[in-house]
């Protein structure tokens, strides 16, 4: 089942939108600047709507089925959040309006900054970064600004565990730094000896994901922070896995100096098929002044301005932090996403948030318990919100993780994250989240166990999977060798 | 309300399966000294209560449903057809992740492929990526891309002072340290002449002041840039491309822009999307995600993420960028908007903007004390010299229910008391006449 391209259903003269007539006198146009052709499709509204509805039906999504994609926190996206973000009082405001005319927006941003400070244990938060990797880049630039202000210019090396997301080394390189990889120990923690060996006066800091990408809490996290701080380095926290820590531990208390939150993971804003996300950054007292901005501030004293029609009290305004690294994008952040996260936090409160993390960890451990007898578990510890299995089944050496992943689609499930983290051979990284019922978790476990049997008895079922999807396996080599990145008229 | 389906008996059964007695057993790795901190947050609210609270919060704002808006400067008040909201409101789109598993993500993948195709058609480029965070970050990444095209040998980025001030600020944040030199915008008339160390020249068309450089001027500029072995990067307003020459025709190598005007609401500055398109010769140095066409094992057409060897999850510290999550849903909206508007609709939107902006400019220029600044053709924005500080004028306009223009003095000291006004298809003649009347009154105060 495939769908025509929008260009293929185009017919000259068709229209989906009718605009008002020109109600002012026309002005002559600069002829030499006008384009000749505008090769966009021409479709009617019904054909347009059907086209996109058909396309949507080719997707697996949280709203259509279980999505245990490790490291991505594919939890349910509450519909009230969507309604909130669509309120015209929010969507129909321009970013350059006078502060006095957008006090509602600024209040929401200020309160969200406060909530994130409290949840993460930080002194200040900037909502500007648009995604996790953007937050990482921001954090590294802040660390850079800190060292530079102290004249500590020898520091050029960012330490990154071998289990880290690819964005960590990429963000460090973008900031002009070298990367030194730190290996993991037998229990999946940062190897303390390897860490000590790297710690000297050239260290910018350590980027640590905690719980790490194996789904394990760093057992020596306090000591890791101490070692890094002792050599003058800073601790960067990758908050991708914060869904395990709400009300369980504050990264700021653990010793992190700066951390990004993923509102599109932990705080239930939808992933949108790859964005928009939002990656606010929290900072400790000593790094707060370097945050990107502007950020929202609340006036100490209420000043009245009689000229303002909308709000006589301009309580909230936007300000650049004192030694800011500058802005990391235009305007103030993905505001529409911030509204959703604000709504979520207000509806859950502190007890609800802790319940989220407890049940996310419970669900992961439950699935782990049901699967570890059959699928090899490289680090046999109780996990946090996710866990990593190793794909190759001892009884079916010809079957790869990719085959298991594709076969899961035939059972109606989205596969786990595969082949990551890199330190586990043929990794299967499973994150069920707190919003899935026990029945769903059981159905997934049973499918995984059945697939393990099939791998032994009828491995072709796996090699040829998926068979029930709109398309079967796609030729990715061909796509890369002969890139066809756009439609062209014949 | 925490959206968790578990009953206490579910929890007990799950704990029993793993041989644990208490949920606390699962958190023993967390140091006891910091375990279970108190979170001082407001008490939880029901859906009914939070919606009421948010509605009243949103009503503290002066929104554009209740005010006429003449503010642009990089974020634009354009009409969004209803069909666009219904398309991006399909939860099969908005609750999906990045399409890493193509067999069950063809909807997202094909929609991105179509978006890429339409961005290419609009800009006159060969390839477009799946989006950046916004126009400013697209521009910064395009500059870094140009440095990478020179294999890191060229270290100078020349940027015109008429590029959006926040984009130039973002570019500087993105190029930390003294290694890459960002130059050209120090003075209003800085030298934009590329040399052997120049990776790229960045211009904006229409520029930040709304003005359009002439075709011959642009061609000459492109020739000079190419003669120096550098790339020409053009930051553009996609709506303007409904009428005006695509940058590909006058020699751009990379085209960037803020895609918000294409079907995305103003949303107080985000989420928006950054457009980035380029010529085939630099395609493999592009940052960001790309969707390509291929076939499945049955020979059917299908789409996949491709050329991933440029990206962070494969190349780590040697990737072309660290970008992972982008603005996919905003790109979906942009694609749906372009398809809905189509060939004639986009042209018509651009025409409405052009004629209405010129009508407004002529009327305002006729008011004693106000002057139209600039002698080039313009699209939907224009600069007005005012008899008073723009902040005072805007306060007076607000009393008439009008959101006025952008105060240029905050970014350009030589443009004190200058205002950038924007007129789009959303502004009726009545609104424009009210603006003119209100400005006339300002001079009498």
Interface residues (C-beta under 8 A of the other chain):
Chain A: X2 X3 X5 X6 X7 X10 X14 X15 X16 X17 X19 X20 X22 X23 X24 X25 X26 X27 X29 X30 X32 X33 X34 X35 X38 X39 X40 X41 X42 X43 X45 X48 X49 X51 X52 X53 X54 X55 X56 X57 X58 X59 X60 X61 X62 X63 X64 X67 X69 X72 X74 X75 X76 X77 X78 X80 X82 X83 X84 X87 X88 X89 X90 X91 X92 X93 X94 X95 X96 X97 X98 X101 X102 X103 X104 X105 X107 X108 X115 X118 X119 X121 X130 X131 X132 X133 X134 X136 X137 X141 X144 X165 X166 X167 X169 X170 X171 X172 X173 X174 X175 X176 X179 X216 X217 X219 X221 X222 X246 X247 X248 X249 X250 X253 X254 X264 X268 X270 X271 X272 X273 X274 X275 X276 X277 X278 X292 X307 X308 X309 X310 X311 X325 X326 X327 X328 X329 X330 X331 X332 X333 X334 X335 X336 X337 X339 X343 X345 X346 X347 X348 X349 X350 X351 X352 X353 X354 X355 X356 X358 X359 X361 X362 X363 X365 X366 X368 X369 X370 X381 X382 X384 X405 X406 X409 X414 X415 X420 X434 X435 X436 X437 X438 X441 X466 X469 X470 X471 X472 X473 X474 X475 X476 X478 X479 X480 X483 X484 X485 X486 X487 X488
Chain B: X1 X2 X3 X4 X5 X6 X10 X11 X13 X14 X15 X17 X18 X19 X20 X23 X25 X26 X27 X28 X29 X30 X31 X34 X35 X36 X37 X38 X39 X40 X41 X42 X43 X44 X45 X46 X47 X50 X51 X53 X54 X55 X57 X58 X59 X60 X61 X62 X63 X64 X65 X69 X71 X73 X74 X75 X77 X79 X81 X83 X86 X87 X89 X90 X91 X92 X93 X94 X95 X96 X97 X98 X99 X101 X102 X103 X104 X105 X106 X107 X108 X110 X111 X113 X114 X116 X117 X118 X120 X121 X122 X126 X127 X128 X130 X131 X133 X134 X135 X136 X137 X144 X164 X166 X167 X169 X170 X172 X173 X174 X176 X177 X179 X212 X214 X215 X216 X241 X242 X243 X244 X245 X246 X249 X258 X265 X266 X267 X268 X269 X270 X271 X272 X273 X283 X289 X290 X291 X292 X293 X294 X295 X296 X297 X298 X300 X301 X302 X303 X304 X306 X307 X308 X309 X311 X312 X313 X314 X315 X316 X317 X318 X319 X321 X322 X323 X324 X325 X326 X327 X328 X329 X330 X332 X336 X338 X339 X340 X341 X342 X343 X344 X345 X346 X347 X348 X349 X351 X352 X354 X355 X356 X358 X359 X362 X377 X391 X394 X395 X398 X399 X403 X406 X425 X428 X429 X432
